[in-house]
Structures are given as C-alpha cells and as structure tokens.
Amino acid sequence: MRRLQSSGPFPLSRRLFVAGGALALTGIGIRATQANTVIGKAVEITGDVTRKQANHREGLKAGASVMDRDFVSTGRDSFASLELGGDTMLLLGSDTELLVDSFIAGQGGVIELGTGQMVFDRPEGLAKIDLTMRTAFGMIGVRGTKFFAGPSRGVFAVFVEHGRVAVTGAGVTKEVGGGEGVEIATPGAAPGEVVRWGEARIREAYASVGLR
C-alpha cells in the first residue's frame, strides 16, 4: 500500500461530531464490549498518529494493539491503517479523528468519525456484521463491503466500490451500489442524486486516505 498526500481536512466541527447522525452498517446484532479490550492492531502508520484512551494519549505505532474506546487522531500528511477483528480494515486519511466506541469481531459495533475521511474495507463473501458509524451526516446502512466516506470536492460524500449502501438523511433514503456515489451537502440534509463516479474522482477520494 502506497501512501499519498491528502488534499486537506474537511471542516467538520467537534460539536457536529457529538451531535450528528450515524452511518449504520446493517447485519447481525451487536453486543457492547468493555474499554481496554484488544480488538485489533495498527497495520501501517505514516506520520503523526496518536491514540487517546481515557486521559492518556500516546503515539500509535505499526504493530500496536487497537483497543475498545481508542480515540485515534492523524496529523497533517499522516495516515493510519487499522485492522479490526482480523478481517476488517479502516484506512484513515490526514487530519482525521475516529473513536472506536465498541467492536466485536464478526459481529460489529460502533465507530464515530469526527473529522476527515476514511475507507471501510471488508472482503466480499464474509458474514454480514452490524456496525454503526456516527458522523454529522445522515445514516448509512451497509452490508459487508468497501466504501469511502468523507470530503470529496467540497462536500461530504459516500462512494461504494462493492456491496450496497442505503444512505438516509432528512427522511430521504437513496440506494447506492458498486461504482456509485452520493453527496450530502450539509449535516442533516437529504442525500443528493446517486451517480456513477468517474475514475478521476475515485482516485481523488482514495488518495485522501493514502491509497493508490
């Protein structure tokens, strides 16, 4: 995996992070886990990446364990690849804040994306999990899949590489399939029209999390 420079953070405030909606990945039921439970590991770290657990903050290095309730932050021109449960990857771009609220391998959990962008990558053919990703933008129901969520050309957007996603905001739901994307102009707004993304925009989105 080759890391690239991000095009910059998306202006999403902490207030919106706390008060915002959720991206819900539908599947089987969730059970809460306890803080300090090891749920994965950091696979690749580039630049300044930290994690905070309770009031303790430290640098996150490749090979380090990822625990429940870890708040992971990436700095400028920094990236992180996190593996959860042995088969789910979270790829974080620069200036991104992510809270792993709870996660159980093969079942799911809760993740909160505060700022920045990420790619969720779970191989096709695996059992569905029930994972909720909270942000200030709508709610997205996803089956085991690969998708991008974050800023793209000035708006918050979701792009699906494979799988199918239901994006809901302001009481409106749009179905997004492989090769398609949808934009949400402002927090809590309805998703726009579903369109096929061109190669250039896909490359831009993936480059923002360090993928090439």
C-alpha positions as CSV (number, residue, x, y, z in Angstrom):
1,M,0.0,0.0,0.0
2,R,1.5,3.3,-1.0
3,R,0.6,6.4,1.0
4,L,-0.1,9.7,-0.8
5,Q,-0.6,13.3,0.5
6,S,-4.1,14.2,1.5
7,S,-5.8,17.2,-0.2
8,G,-6.7,18.5,3.3
9,P,-9.2,18.1,6.1
10,F,-13.0,18.5,5.9
11,P,-14.3,21.3,8.1
12,L,-16.4,19.3,10.5
13,S,-16.7,20.7,14.0
14,R,-16.5,18.7,17.2
15,R,-19.9,20.0,18.1
16,L,-21.3,18.4,14.9
17,F,-19.3,15.3,15.7
18,V,-21.0,14.9,19.0
19,A,-24.5,15.9,17.9
20,G,-24.5,14.4,14.4
21,G,-26.2,11.4,12.9
22,A,-25.0,7.9,12.2
23,L,-23.7,5.6,9.5
24,A,-25.3,2.3,10.3
25,L,-23.9,-0.9,8.8
26,T,-26.7,-3.4,9.0
27,G,-26.3,-7.2,9.7
28,I,-26.5,-9.3,12.8
29,G,-26.8,-7.9,16.4
30,I,-24.3,-6.0,18.4
31,R,-23.1,-6.7,21.9
32,A,-21.3,-4.0,23.9
33,T,-17.7,-4.5,24.8
34,Q,-15.6,-3.1,27.6
35,A,-13.0,-0.5,27.3
36,N,-9.4,-1.7,27.2
37,T,-10.4,-4.8,25.3
38,V,-8.0,-5.5,22.4
39,I,-10.0,-5.5,19.2
40,G,-7.3,-5.2,16.5
41,K,-4.0,-3.7,15.6
42,A,-2.3,-0.9,13.7
43,V,-1.1,-2.3,10.4
44,E,0.6,0.8,8.9
45,I,1.3,4.2,10.3
46,T,2.6,7.2,8.4
47,G,3.5,10.5,10.1
48,D,1.9,11.7,13.3
49,V,-0.8,9.4,14.6
50,T,-1.9,9.2,18.2
51,R,-4.5,7.4,20.3
52,K,-6.2,8.5,23.5
53,Q,-7.6,6.1,26.0
54,A,-9.4,7.8,28.9
55,N,-7.0,10.7,29.8
56,H,-3.8,9.0,28.4
57,R,-2.5,10.0,25.0
58,E,0.3,8.3,23.2
59,G,1.8,7.8,19.7
60,L,0.3,4.9,17.8
61,K,2.9,2.7,16.0
62,A,2.6,-0.1,13.5
63,G,2.0,-3.4,15.3
64,A,0.5,-1.8,18.3
65,S,-2.8,-3.1,19.6
66,V,-6.0,-1.2,19.0
67,M,-8.4,-1.3,21.9
68,D,-12.1,-0.6,22.5
69,R,-12.6,3.1,23.2
70,D,-9.4,4.2,21.4
71,F,-9.7,7.7,20.0
72,V,-7.3,7.8,17.0
73,S,-6.1,11.0,15.5
74,T,-4.0,11.6,12.4
75,G,-2.0,14.7,11.9
76,R,-1.2,16.7,8.8
77,D,0.1,14.4,5.9
78,S,-0.4,11.4,8.2
79,F,-2.3,8.2,7.6
80,A,-3.3,5.0,9.5
81,S,-4.4,1.6,8.6
82,L,-6.2,-0.3,11.4
83,E,-7.3,-3.9,11.3
84,L,-10.2,-4.9,13.4
85,G,-11.2,-8.4,14.1
86,G,-8.7,-9.9,11.6
87,D,-10.8,-9.1,8.5
88,T,-12.0,-5.5,8.6
89,M,-9.7,-2.6,7.6
90,L,-10.2,1.1,8.5
91,L,-8.0,3.4,6.4
92,L,-7.7,6.9,7.9
93,G,-6.6,10.0,5.9
94,S,-4.9,13.1,7.2
95,D,-6.4,15.3,9.9
96,T,-8.9,12.6,10.8
97,E,-10.4,11.8,14.2
98,L,-12.0,8.4,14.8
99,L,-13.4,6.9,18.0
100,V,-13.7,3.1,18.1
101,D,-16.6,3.0,20.6
102,S,-17.1,-0.7,20.6
103,F,-16.3,-3.6,18.3
104,I,-16.7,-7.4,18.4
105,A,-15.0,-9.5,15.7
106,G,-17.6,-11.0,13.4
107,Q,-20.4,-9.0,14.9
108,G,-19.9,-5.3,14.7
109,G,-20.0,-2.3,17.0
110,V,-19.9,1.5,16.9
111,I,-17.4,3.9,15.3
112,E,-17.6,7.6,15.4
113,L,-15.9,9.7,12.6
114,G,-15.3,13.2,13.9
115,T,-13.3,14.9,11.1
116,G,-11.6,13.8,8.0
117,Q,-12.1,10.8,5.7
118,M,-11.8,7.0,5.8
119,V,-12.3,3.8,3.8
120,F,-14.1,0.8,5.3
121,D,-12.9,-2.4,3.7
122,R,-14.4,-5.8,4.4
123,P,-13.9,-8.5,1.8
124,E,-16.9,-9.8,-0.1
125,G,-18.2,-13.2,0.9
126,L,-17.8,-12.8,4.6
127,A,-20.7,-12.9,7.1
128,K,-22.5,-9.6,7.5
129,I,-21.8,-7.6,10.6
130,D,-23.8,-4.8,12.3
131,L,-21.5,-1.8,12.6
132,T,-22.7,1.8,13.2
133,M,-20.5,4.7,12.1
134,R,-21.7,8.0,13.6
135,T,-20.9,11.3,11.9
136,A,-22.7,14.6,11.5
137,F,-24.1,13.4,8.1
138,G,-27.1,11.2,7.9
139,M,-27.3,7.4,8.4
140,I,-26.0,4.8,6.0
141,G,-27.0,1.2,6.1
142,V,-24.3,-1.1,4.6
143,R,-23.7,-4.8,4.1
144,G,-20.2,-6.1,4.3
145,T,-18.5,-4.0,1.6
146,K,-15.8,-1.5,0.7
147,F,-16.7,2.2,0.8
148,F,-15.3,5.7,1.2
149,A,-16.8,8.3,3.5
150,G,-15.6,11.8,3.8
151,P,-15.0,15.1,1.9
152,S,-14.9,14.9,-1.8
153,R,-14.8,18.0,-4.0
154,G,-16.2,20.3,-1.3
155,V,-19.0,18.1,0.1
156,F,-19.4,15.1,2.3
157,A,-19.7,12.0,0.1
158,V,-20.0,8.3,0.1
159,F,-18.7,6.1,-2.6
160,V,-19.2,2.3,-2.8
161,E,-16.7,0.1,-4.5
162,H,-18.5,-3.1,-3.9
163,G,-21.6,-4.0,-1.9
164,R,-24.7,-1.9,-1.5
165,V,-25.4,1.0,0.8
166,A,-28.7,2.8,1.9
167,V,-28.0,6.5,2.6
168,T,-30.6,8.2,4.7
169,G,-30.9,11.9,5.6
170,A,-33.9,14.2,6.3
171,G,-36.2,11.3,5.8
172,V,-34.9,10.5,2.3
173,T,-33.2,7.2,1.5
174,K,-31.0,6.6,-1.5
175,E,-29.6,3.2,-2.5
176,V,-26.0,3.3,-3.7
177,G,-24.4,0.3,-5.4
178,G,-20.9,-0.6,-6.6
179,G,-19.3,2.1,-8.6
180,E,-21.8,4.7,-7.4
181,G,-21.6,7.7,-5.1
182,V,-23.9,10.2,-3.4
183,E,-23.3,13.6,-1.8
184,I,-24.7,15.1,1.4
185,A,-24.3,18.9,1.1
186,T,-24.7,19.8,4.8
187,P,-25.1,17.9,8.1
188,G,-28.6,16.5,8.3
189,A,-29.5,17.3,4.7
190,A,-31.1,14.8,2.3
191,P,-28.6,12.9,0.1
192,G,-28.4,14.0,-3.4
193,E,-28.8,12.0,-6.6
194,V,-27.0,8.8,-7.0
195,V,-24.4,8.9,-9.8
196,R,-21.6,6.8,-11.2
197,W,-18.3,8.2,-10.2
198,G,-15.5,8.6,-12.8
199,E,-12.1,7.3,-12.3
200,A,-10.6,10.7,-11.5
201,R,-12.9,11.3,-8.6
202,I,-12.4,7.8,-7.3
203,R,-8.7,8.2,-7.4
204,E,-9.0,11.6,-5.5
205,A,-11.1,10.0,-2.8
206,Y,-8.8,7.1,-2.3
207,A,-5.7,9.3,-2.4
208,S,-7.1,11.3,0.5
209,V,-6.7,8.1,2.7
210,G,-3.3,7.3,1.2
211,L,-4.5,4.6,-1.3
212,R,-3.2,4.4,-4.8
